[in-house]
């Protein structure tokens, strides 16, 4: 199979406060020096690995597609479902985490974490209710699945649940240290690495209120929290669906537009590299038109950087794809007018697929130069993933999952799954695709 690259999108409610839960026992964590490969068929974090490759090498070749099951849950599933063994793990805006049987969709366990935040209690936004928005992550060292739940009052809580039973083993407050908690949305995927959980924060749809883009790091036992905050007065959020992209001992994030629209630059509208150990910024790329980006909502904040061999590619609302030197992000090896784009990315060899009104594919050579390859004949704004010689992408409004031919972008198969969140994407395993919808999880057979 060839290797590919893909880029795409994502985006996101006072009632009686839930009484605080009883304190939980601290569970010790042992971090192994070497992480074994992801088991065949698993999809344990957003886009399968911490590198956010979005590729399932064990998916069978694409055949006729059909609906396998559709399990209704207590709210919309915004984060990409996880697959661990025979379980599909999904988190809802109802603040509930579910374990479903991958073959049948039957609920194996469910754990309610609190009362979600109503839209009427927020300064702006387009989700009602707000519970768990960012994609969860499974940690093989502890056997826990981690999620961040927003509850009534605007509090954000990290939880770590036992995979087999759904029992909450870790619970810790992870509110950002600056601004108003109700102005934040935790929409980016969590990253678990080196015995810590990394949590990106951005703002609500509309960018209102007092918030500043923040990445918070905390041990997997819920202790020793510290954070990085974009040095801007307001905004600069980390809103991309993939969260951090692992690049050796650093995490790459895209920041949104900040408060500065001229004069002194404030590290917003950028690709930043944060050191995993100290969470300090060690490298940065700034688009030449950052001030205009910030003034006109043309920034990079709703997307994610993607690893492209020895390069890093990023595309934002302005519609320019920048190809950067991995060893020095400030060095732009090439740039190309492509299309306004938001969302995440996947990598397979030298092919880059960008989510536009119609997804577009480009080839990248060793020097980082892009050449157009194809434009898909369908409108599909979801973040694509790759497997079975196909690119999988969702049309959220039409409620359709497409399988596109990697070489041409032609439609190889399609199936109705029902309305989905705006930036939904498929998790792939064996011969199935799993997608979060506005009322649960849909499974598609024939992958």
N, C-alpha and C positions, 0 to 999 in steps of 0.2 A: 504493500500500500504506500502511496506517496504521502509526503507531509504537507500541511495546509496552514493558513493564517486567517483569522476572522475577527472582526470588530463589531460591537453593537450597543443596546440601550437598557436603561431602567429608570424608575422614578417612584414615590408613594402617593381621641377623639375625645359638667364635672359631675360626677356622680359620687355616691358614697365611697369613701376610700376603703380599700380592703385592709382588714386588720393585719398587722405584721405577723409573719409565720414564726413558729418557734425556732430557736437557733439550731443549726445543723452541725453535726460532728465534723471536725476537720479530718479529711482523708489525705494521708501522705501521698506524694507523687514521686515516682522514680523516673527520671528521664534517661532513656537509653542513648548511647552514642550514635547508633546507626539505625535509621528507620528502614524496615524491610519494604519491598515493593508493595504497591497497592494490590490486594488480591484480585484475581480475575473477576470481572463483572462488577466490582465495587465502584462507587462514586461517592467518596467520603467527605468531600468538601466542594465548594463551588467550582465547577468545571473540572472536577475529579482530583486534581492535585494542587498543591500550593503554588505551582508554577502557572496555574490556570490554563493548562493546555486545552481543556475542553474536548479531548479526544478519547474515545473508548476503543482501544485496539482490539478488544475481544468481541465486538459486536458483529453478528453474522451479516452477510450481504443482504441488502435491502430487497424485500419481496413485497407482495401486495399488502397494503396496510389496512388494519381494521381495529375497531375499539375493543380492547380486552376487558376493561372495567372502568368505572367512574365512581369513586367513593366520595360521598358528600360529607364534609366536616363542618365545624362550627364557625367557619369564616374563610376568607380568601387566603390562598397560599401564594405569597409574593416571592419568597426565597426558593431557589432551586431545590427540589427534593433530593435527599441523600439516599444512597443505596449501600447497605452494609449486609453482606450475606444475603439472606432471603427476606430482608426487611427494607421497606421504603419508609423513610422518616420525613415527616412533613410538619411544618409549624404554621399556625394560622394567625390572622389578625384578631381572633378570639382569645389569644394568649394561651393556646393549647398546643402541645406537641403530641403527635401521633406516631405509632409504629404500625404499619400496614403490611400484610402478607403480600409479597411482591407478585405472587402468582394469581391471587384472587381479589386483592384489595380489602380483605377482611381486617377489621381493627384488632390488633394484638394487645395494645395498651394505649391509654391516653392519659396525659397529665396536664391539668389546668394550673396555670401559674399565677393567675390573678384576674382582676377586672381591667379590660383594655381601656385605653384613653379615648373618650368621645371626641369627635371632630369639633363640637361646639365649645370644648374647653381649650382649643388650640388657637393661636393667632392667625393661622391660615392653613393651607394644606388641602389635599384632595382625597384623603382616605378616611373612612369612618366605618368602623372603629380602627384605632391604631393599637396593635398588639405586638406581634413579632414580624418584622419586615425583612431584615437582612438574612441572608442564607446562613444556616447553621454550619457547624463543623464537627466531625467525629474525630476523637483522639484515641488512637490504638493503644497508647501507653496506659491510659487510665480506664479505657473501656467506656468512656462517657461521650455523650453528644452535648455540645454546648450551644446555647442560644442566648440572645438578649431580648428580654420582654419589657415593653413599655406598659405601665399600668396607670390607672386613674390617678390624677395628680401630676402626671408627667415624669414619674420616676423610671429609671432604667436599671434593670437587674440582670446580671449574668447568672445563668443557671447551668449546672452540669448534671445530666441525668444518666443513670445506669442504663446501658443499652438494652439489657435483657428484661428489665422490669419497669422502666420509666421512673424509678425512685429518684427524687432530687437529692443529690449528694453534696452539691456545692450551690451556695446562693450568696451573691455579693453585690452590693451597690456599685454601679459603674457610671454614675452620672458624670458628664463632662465637668471639669473644674471651673469653667467660665460661662457667663451668660445665664439665660433662663432655660431650665430643663425642658419646658414645653415648646421651645423654639427648635429643638433638635429632633432629627429623625435618624435612627440607626438603620440605614438602608443597605449599606455595603456588607459583603460577606465577611464572616469571622475567619481569622487565620489562627491555627494552632501550630506552634513550632517551638522547640527548645523549652518545653514545659510552661509555655505562656500562651495566653489568648490575646490576640490583637483585634481591637474593635474600632472601626472607623465611624465617625459621626459627620453628618451634614445637616442641611436644613430641610424644612417642609417645602412642598410645592408652593411657589410664590416668593420664597426667599425672605420671608418676613421675620421680625423678632430679633432678639439679641442672642446670636449664636456665632461661634467661630469654629472653623474646621478643626477637628481634634481626632487623633488616634490615641486610644487608651490601651495600655498593656497591663495585664494582670496574670499572676500565676494561675495554673489550672486548679489549684486548691482554693482560689478566691482571695489570695493575699498579695501584698506588695504591689499595689497599683501605682503606675506613673504614666505620664502622657506627653505627647507632642502636640503643640497648638500652632497653627499657622499664624505668623506674626502680623496679622491684619486686625483692624479695629472691629470688623464684622464680616460675616460670611466666609468665603473661602472653603466651603464644605467639601468633604469626601463623600460624594454621592454615587459613584460608579458601583455597579452591582457586584463586581469581582472582589472588592476590597483590595487587600494588598497582594501584589504579585511577587512571589519569592524569587530573588536573584542572588544566589549564594547566601551571604550573611546579611543581606539587606532586603527590605520590602519596598517595592515601587508603588506609589499612589499618584493619582491625578487630583489636583485641587481645583475647586471652583473659583469663580470670580470673587474678588474681595472688594473692600470699600474704596480702594485707591483706583482712580481713573486718570491719573496723571501725577507727575512729580515723583515722589519716592516710591519705589517698587516695594510690595508687601508680601512677596512669595506666594501670591494667589495665582490662579490660572497657570498652573505649572505641572510638571512631572517632578516629584520629589523622591529621593531615595533616603530611607530611614534605616539606621543601623538597628539590627534586631536586639542587640544587647543593651544599648543605652537609649534607643529611640531618638537619637539626634539626627538632624539632617546632614547628610554627607555628600549629596550631589543634587543638582537641580537643572531642569530645562525650563526656559521661559519663552513663550512665543513672542516674536517681534512686535506683534500688535496687541500686547497684553492690556494696555490701557483702554483701547477700543473694545476689546473682548469684554472687559469688566463693565464697561459702560453700556454695552448692547447685548449682554447675555449670550456672547459667542465663545464662552470659555470651554475648558476641558473637563469641568467638574463632574459631569454625568457620564463620563467614559472611564476607561482604564487603559494604561499602557499594556502593550503586548510584547513578549519576547520574540524576536525574529532573528535567529542565529546569533551573530555578534552585534545585532542591532536591537533597538527598542522602537516600536512604532506607536503613534498615538494620533487620534483624530477626534476633533471636538465639534461644537456647534458651528464654528466658522466654516467647516467643510474643507480644511486643509489637513492632509496627512503628513506628519513630520516623521522622518526616519532618523533616529539618533544613534550616536555611537554608545554602545553599552558601557564602555569604560570611561566615558566622559559625556554625560547627558547634554552638556552645553554645546556639543559639537553636532550640528545638523548635517548629516550626510546627504540628504535629499528632502525635498518637499514637493507635494503634488496636490492640485485642486481636485478633490475627489467628490465629497458630498457631505452635507451636515450630518453628523453622526453622534450617537450616544451609546453607552452600554459597554459590554464586555467583549472579550476576544478569545479566540482559540488558535492554536498553532499546529500546523502540519506541513512540514517541509518549507517550501518557499512561496506558498500561496497565502495571500491576505484577503479576507472577505470582510467588507465593511458594511454595517447595517445602515442603509439609506432608506428612502421611501421604497426603493427596490434594492435589495442587497447587491453589492458589487464586489467582484473579485479582481485581485491584482497579483502579479508575480513580482517577487523581489529578488534581485540578483545579489551576488556576494558583496558588491559595492554599496548596496542599500538603495539602488534605483528601482522604482516601481513602474510596471507596465500593465495597462488594463488587460484583463482576461475575459470577463463576462459581466453582464447585468442580468439578474434574475427577472423572469417575466411576471413575478408576483410581488404584491406589497406585503411585507412581513417585517415588523419592527422588533420582534423578539431577538434575544441574543442567541446566535447559532452555536451549535455543537457539531461534532464530527464523529462518524462511525459507520461501518458497513459501506464504505465507498460513497457516502452521501453527506451532504451538509443539511442539518436539521434546523428549521427555523419556524417560528410561530407568527401567525397573523392574529394579534390579540383581539382586534375588533370583530373579525370574521369567525374567530374561534376555530382556526384551522392549523394543523401541524403539517408542514411540508417537508418532504425529503427531496433535496436538489442534487442533481448530478454534479460531482466535484469538478469535472473537466469543463462543463458547459453552462451550468446553472439551470439546466432544463428540469422541469418537474418530473421526478420519477414516481412520486406517490403523494397522496394527501388524504387527510381524514379529519372529520369534525370532532373537536374535543370540548366545545363550549367556550364561552368568553373567558379570557384570561387577564391577569394584570398586564399592564402595558408592556413590560419588558420581560415577559415570561420566556424561559428557555428549557429545553428538554434535557433530562438526565438519561443516560443510555446504559443498558445492561443486557448482555446475552442477546435476546431477540425482542426486547421491548424498549420503548421510550416512555418516560414518565414526566408529566407536565403539571405544575400547579395551576389551578383554575380559580375563578372567582367564588367557587363553592366547594373546592376540595382538590382531589388529585385525579387526573385521567391517565390511564395506561393504554398504550397503543402496541398492538402485536404486529409482527411482520418486519420488524427492524432488522 
